[in-house]
Amino acid sequence: MIHLRKVGMRGACLLFAASMLAACVTTQGVGGSGGDGSSVAVQAVSQQPPQTEERRRAKVHTDLGSLYAQDGRFAVALEEARIAQSADSGYAPAYNLQGLVHMLLGDKTQAEEAFRRALGLAPNDPEINNTYGWFLCQTGRPADSISHFRLAYRNTLYQTPTKPHTNAGICQLKLKNYASAEEHLNIALRLDPSNTQARYWLAEAFYQSGHLAEARQQVVDLGRMIDPTVEVAWLGARIERKLGDREAELKYTTLMRRKFQDTPQYQSMLQGQFE
């Protein structure tokens, strides 16, 4: 899953969560509707305890590589993953990190290969399933992602089930399964009410399914939790436009004129393309 930062965001939905990489979709942010990334924060490092000196070395280098990836230093992160694999070729999180970095670099083939190696070593690892599920969702296979999120959030030892529920909700939304999307995102929020990513996507799900009052409430709640972002302002403007509240719509469009003129959403607004 992903959490919105209080400052700014990185356009599309491929987000890089500090929680994902420190222990991983982003600098936390929120993606626009129909975006190709998310939501989701994925985590590169699992909770697999070190048992040998080789495994301890592998874990240290994987953790270090995750921090480099979080900082955008992808080449160094890949080298750390390689060192970890050399230290212990059976350490699944090292391959998960490798897959995650290749995913962020847009190298789908190598990402797929690394994720499959990670799953071959640890097929029930919740963090790896969450990451791989997000990869599937972002590479045009959202229907295939759901079973991996399910493996993650059903694992009773997994400490952050809000993440795969958020990701499952986003991917169900891509499939236009609105009821399922709303269910997962509501669960994510019950597990972690501060999960602003889930709240944004729940607003988007309500908007797309025609539940405009519910969508408006989620945007209002987001406004109490974070500084304005272009995605939230744009969604708010679209909701109020459909509700026919021109004063509320003007509040959001004025915000976009003031702060977000260099965004695709602002250009869509100027062209009257609210859908």
C-alpha positions in Angstrom: 0.0 0.0 0.0 1.1 3.6 -0.1 0.6 6.5 2.1 0.4 10.1 0.8 3.1 12.4 1.8 2.1 15.7 3.2 4.2 17.4 0.7 4.0 16.8 -3.0 3.9 13.5 -4.9 5.3 11.8 -8.0 2.7 12.0 -10.7 1.6 8.5 -11.7 0.9 5.8 -9.3 4.2 4.0 -9.2 5.1 5.0 -5.7 7.9 4.1 -3.5 7.1 3.7 0.1 9.7 4.2 2.7 8.0 1.4 4.7 8.4 -0.9 1.7 12.1 -0.3 1.2 13.2 0.3 4.7 12.4 -2.9 6.3 8.8 -0.7 0.1 4.4 1.8 -4.2 7.3 5.1 -3.3 8.1 8.3 -2.2 4.6 8.1 -0.8 2.2 9.6 -3.1 -1.2 9.1 -4.7 -1.8 8.4 -8.3 -4.5 9.7 -10.5 -7.5 7.6 -11.5 -6.6 5.0 -14.0 -3.0 5.5 -13.3 -0.5 2.7 -13.7 1.1 2.6 -10.3 0.0 2.8 -6.7 -0.9 2.4 -5.1 0.6 0.5 -3.6 3.4 0.3 -1.1 5.4 -2.8 -1.7 8.2 -3.9 0.6 11.5 -5.3 -0.6 12.6 -7.0 2.5 10.7 -9.8 4.2 10.7 -10.8 7.9 12.7 -13.9 7.3 15.1 -14.1 10.2 18.8 -14.6 9.6 20.1 -18.0 10.7 23.7 -18.3 9.5 26.5 -15.8 8.9 25.8 -16.0 5.1 22.2 -15.2 5.7 23.0 -12.3 8.0 25.3 -10.9 5.3 22.6 -11.3 2.7 20.1 -9.5 4.9 22.5 -6.6 5.7 23.1 -6.1 1.9 19.5 -6.4 1.0 18.5 -3.9 3.7 21.2 -1.5 2.5 20.1 -2.0 -1.1 16.5 -1.2 -0.1 17.7 2.1 1.3 19.6 2.9 -1.8 16.6 2.1 -3.9 14.5 4.4 -1.7 17.0 7.1 -2.5 16.7 6.5 -6.2 20.2 5.0 -6.5 19.0 2.0 -8.4 22.4 0.9 -9.8 23.8 0.7 -6.3 20.7 -1.1 -5.1 21.1 -3.7 -7.7 24.7 -4.2 -6.8 23.7 -4.7 -3.2 21.1 -7.3 -4.2 23.8 -9.1 -6.2 26.2 -9.1 -3.3 23.3 -10.5 -1.1 22.6 -13.2 -3.5 26.3 -14.1 -3.7 26.4 -14.4 0.1 23.3 -16.6 0.3 21.7 -17.7 -3.0 18.6 -18.9 -1.1 17.7 -15.5 0.5 14.4 -14.7 -1.2 14.2 -11.0 -0.2 17.4 -10.2 -2.2 15.6 -11.4 -5.4 12.5 -9.4 -4.3 14.6 -6.3 -4.1 16.1 -7.0 -7.5 12.7 -7.5 -9.0 11.4 -4.3 -7.4 14.3 -2.2 -8.7 13.9 -3.6 -12.2 10.2 -2.9 -12.0 10.9 0.8 -11.1 13.4 0.9 -14.0 10.8 -0.4 -16.4 12.6 -3.6 -17.1 9.6 -6.0 -17.0 11.5 -9.1 -18.2 14.2 -9.0 -15.5 11.7 -7.9 -12.9 9.6 -10.9 -13.7 12.5 -13.3 -13.5 13.7 -12.0 -10.2 10.2 -12.1 -8.6 9.6 -15.6 -9.8 13.0 -16.6 -8.3 11.9 -15.0 -5.0 8.6 -16.8 -5.0 10.2 -20.0 -5.8 12.3 -19.7 -2.7 9.5 -18.4 -0.5 6.1 -18.9 -2.1 4.1 -17.9 0.9 6.1 -14.8 1.9 3.5 -12.0 2.3 5.9 -9.2 1.4 7.1 -10.9 -1.8 3.5 -11.7 -2.8 2.4 -8.1 -2.2 5.3 -6.8 -4.3 4.8 -9.3 -7.1 1.0 -8.7 -7.1 1.7 -5.0 -7.5 4.0 -5.7 -10.4 1.3 -7.8 -12.1 -1.2 -5.1 -11.6 1.1 -2.5 -13.2 2.0 -4.6 -16.2 -1.5 -5.2 -17.5 -2.4 -8.3 -15.4 -4.6 -6.9 -12.5 -6.7 -10.0 -12.5 -3.7 -12.2 -11.8 -2.5 -9.9 -9.0 -5.5 -10.6 -6.6 -4.4 -14.1 -5.5 -1.0 -12.8 -4.5 -2.5 -9.9 -2.4 -4.8 -12.5 -0.8 -1.8 -14.6 0.2 -0.3 -11.5 1.8 -3.2 -10.2 3.8 -4.4 -13.7 4.9 -1.0 -14.3 6.5 -1.7 -13.8 10.2 2.0 -13.0 10.9 2.1 -10.2 8.4 2.3 -6.9 10.3 1.0 -4.6 7.6 -2.0 -6.2 5.9 -3.3 -2.7 5.1 -0.8 -2.6 2.2 -2.1 -5.6 0.2 -5.7 -4.6 0.9 -4.9 -1.2 -0.5 -3.2 -2.7 -3.5 -6.0 -5.2 -4.1 -8.5 -2.4 -3.9 -6.6 -0.4 -6.5 -6.3 -3.4 -8.8 -10.0 -4.3 -8.4 -10.8 -0.7 -9.4 -8.8 -1.2 -12.6 -11.0 -4.2 -13.3 -14.1 -2.0 -12.6 -15.0 -4.3 -9.7 -16.2 -1.4 -7.7 -17.8 -3.3 -4.8 -14.7 -5.4 -4.2 -12.5 -2.3 -4.5 -14.5 -0.5 -1.9 -14.5 -3.5 0.4 -10.7 -3.9 0.3 -10.1 -0.1 0.7 -12.5 0.1 3.6 -10.6 -2.8 5.3 -7.3 -1.1 4.7 -8.7 2.0 6.4 -10.0 0.0 9.3 -6.6 -1.5 9.8 -4.9 1.9 9.5 -7.1 5.0 9.5 -4.0 7.1 8.6 -3.6 5.3 5.3 -4.2 8.3 3.0 -3.5 6.3 -0.1 -6.4 3.9 0.6 -8.6 6.9 1.4 -7.8 8.6 -1.9 -8.5 5.4 -3.9 -11.7 4.8 -2.0 -12.8 8.3 -3.0 -11.9 7.4 -6.6 -13.8 4.1 -6.3 -16.9 5.9 -5.0 -16.7 8.5 -7.7 -16.4 5.9 -10.5 -19.3 3.9 -9.1 -21.5 7.0 -8.8 -21.5 7.3 -5.0 -20.7 11.0 -5.1 -21.6 11.9 -1.6 -19.4 9.2 -0.2 -16.6 10.2 -2.6 -16.9 13.8 -1.5 -16.6 12.8 2.2 -13.4 10.9 1.6 -11.9 13.9 -0.2 -12.9 16.2 2.6 -11.3 13.8 5.1 -8.1 13.8 3.0 -8.1 17.6 3.2 -7.9 17.3 7.0 -5.0 14.9 6.8 -2.6 16.2 4.1 -1.6 19.3 2.3 -3.3 19.7 -1.1 -2.1 17.6 -3.9 -3.1 17.9 -7.6 -4.7 14.4 -7.6 -6.9 15.2 -4.7 -7.8 18.7 -6.0 -8.6 17.3 -9.4 -10.8 14.5 -8.0 -12.5 17.0 -5.7 -13.3 19.3 -8.7 -14.7 16.4 -10.7 -16.9 15.3 -7.8 -18.3 18.8 -7.1 -18.9 19.3 -10.8 -21.0 16.2 -11.0 -22.8 17.2 -7.8 -23.5 20.6 -9.3 -21.9 22.5 -6.5 -20.1 25.3 -8.5 -18.8 27.1 -5.4 -17.1 23.9 -4.1 -15.8 23.2 -7.6 -14.3 26.7 -7.8 -12.4 26.1 -4.6 -10.6 23.2 -6.1 -10.0 24.7 -9.6 -8.7 27.9 -8.0 -6.3 25.8 -6.0 -5.1 24.1 -9.2 -4.6 27.4 -10.9 -2.6 28.6 -7.9 -0.4 25.6 -7.3 -0.6 23.0 -10.1 -0.4 24.8 -13.5 2.4 22.5 -14.7 0.3 19.3 -14.4 -1.7 17.2 -17.0 -4.7 17.6 -14.7 -4.6 21.4 -15.0 -4.4 21.1 -18.8 -7.4 18.8 -18.7 -9.3 21.3 -16.6 -8.5 24.2 -19.0 -9.8 22.0 -21.9 -13.0 21.2 -20.0 -12.1 17.4 -20.0 -13.4 16.5 -16.6 -13.9 12.8 -17.4 
